[in-house]
Structures are given as structure tokens and as C-alpha cells.
């Protein structure tokens, strides 16, 4: 890898965001994680709008579905409809395991759907698996 991997974490739960951040930072890869707490901020970040003028285009977005202001489904729909953003892979990481959410989210263009497990050990394993696959194996389009 010739550059630092950029990850945008879109998560409104502070504990989940902090745990995900810590797990990714403790991994073996050079990863820079930016966190926003809702879909409005996520879109501003991705479009480099106020206050994110200097934002680096992420290689990967980890997106929660159920958030205030603009939920993950709306973010996903907007990103995949935007020619300048649609090639950014999006992994939905959510508490929902409802079939309707899974079907709708894939229909909107998510690249992967992961249900957040209960319990620290399982949550850690999930983050490590995402890191190993998405950040260790997958080839991303150029920024």
C-alpha cells in the first residue's frame, strides 16, 4: 500500500465509534479514521462542504443505518447517486438484522451489510474482520 488508508466512520453511538476507532488503530495497517455523528455531517464531509473543506476522500465508509437528522439509507442513496462519490465502497454496520433493511440497503448500493454483535469480544472480532478484508485485501479505486 503506497498511501495511508482513509476511513470515514459515520456513527452516532459514541461508545461504538470509540471502540471501532481503537480497534482499527491497533491493527496492522496504516489507517486514518475520521468520524462524523450523523448523515448530514457525512454528506458535508464527502462533498467537502463546511467545515470539511480539507477532507480527504475516504477509501472506505463505515455507515450506521439509524442516525439522527439523516439516516444511513438516505446517505447511501445520495452517495450512490453522485457520480463523484459512487465508487467509494460503503460497509453498513448496524444493529438491525431485519430482512427488509438488508434488502433495501443492498438495493441502494451498499457493498456489504454487517450486523453489530452484542458483547465486546464479538464486536472486536467484527471490526478485525472488516479491517482484514476491506483494508487488507480489497483494492480501492484511486481517490
Secondary structure, DSSP 8 states (H G I E B T S, - for coil): --S-EEEEEE-S-HHHHHHHHHHHHTSSS-EEEEEESSHHHHHHHHTT-TT-TT----SEEEE-SS-SSS-HHHHHHHHHH-TTTTTSEEEEEES---HHHHHHHHHTT-SEEEE--SSHHHHHHHHHHHIIIIITT------
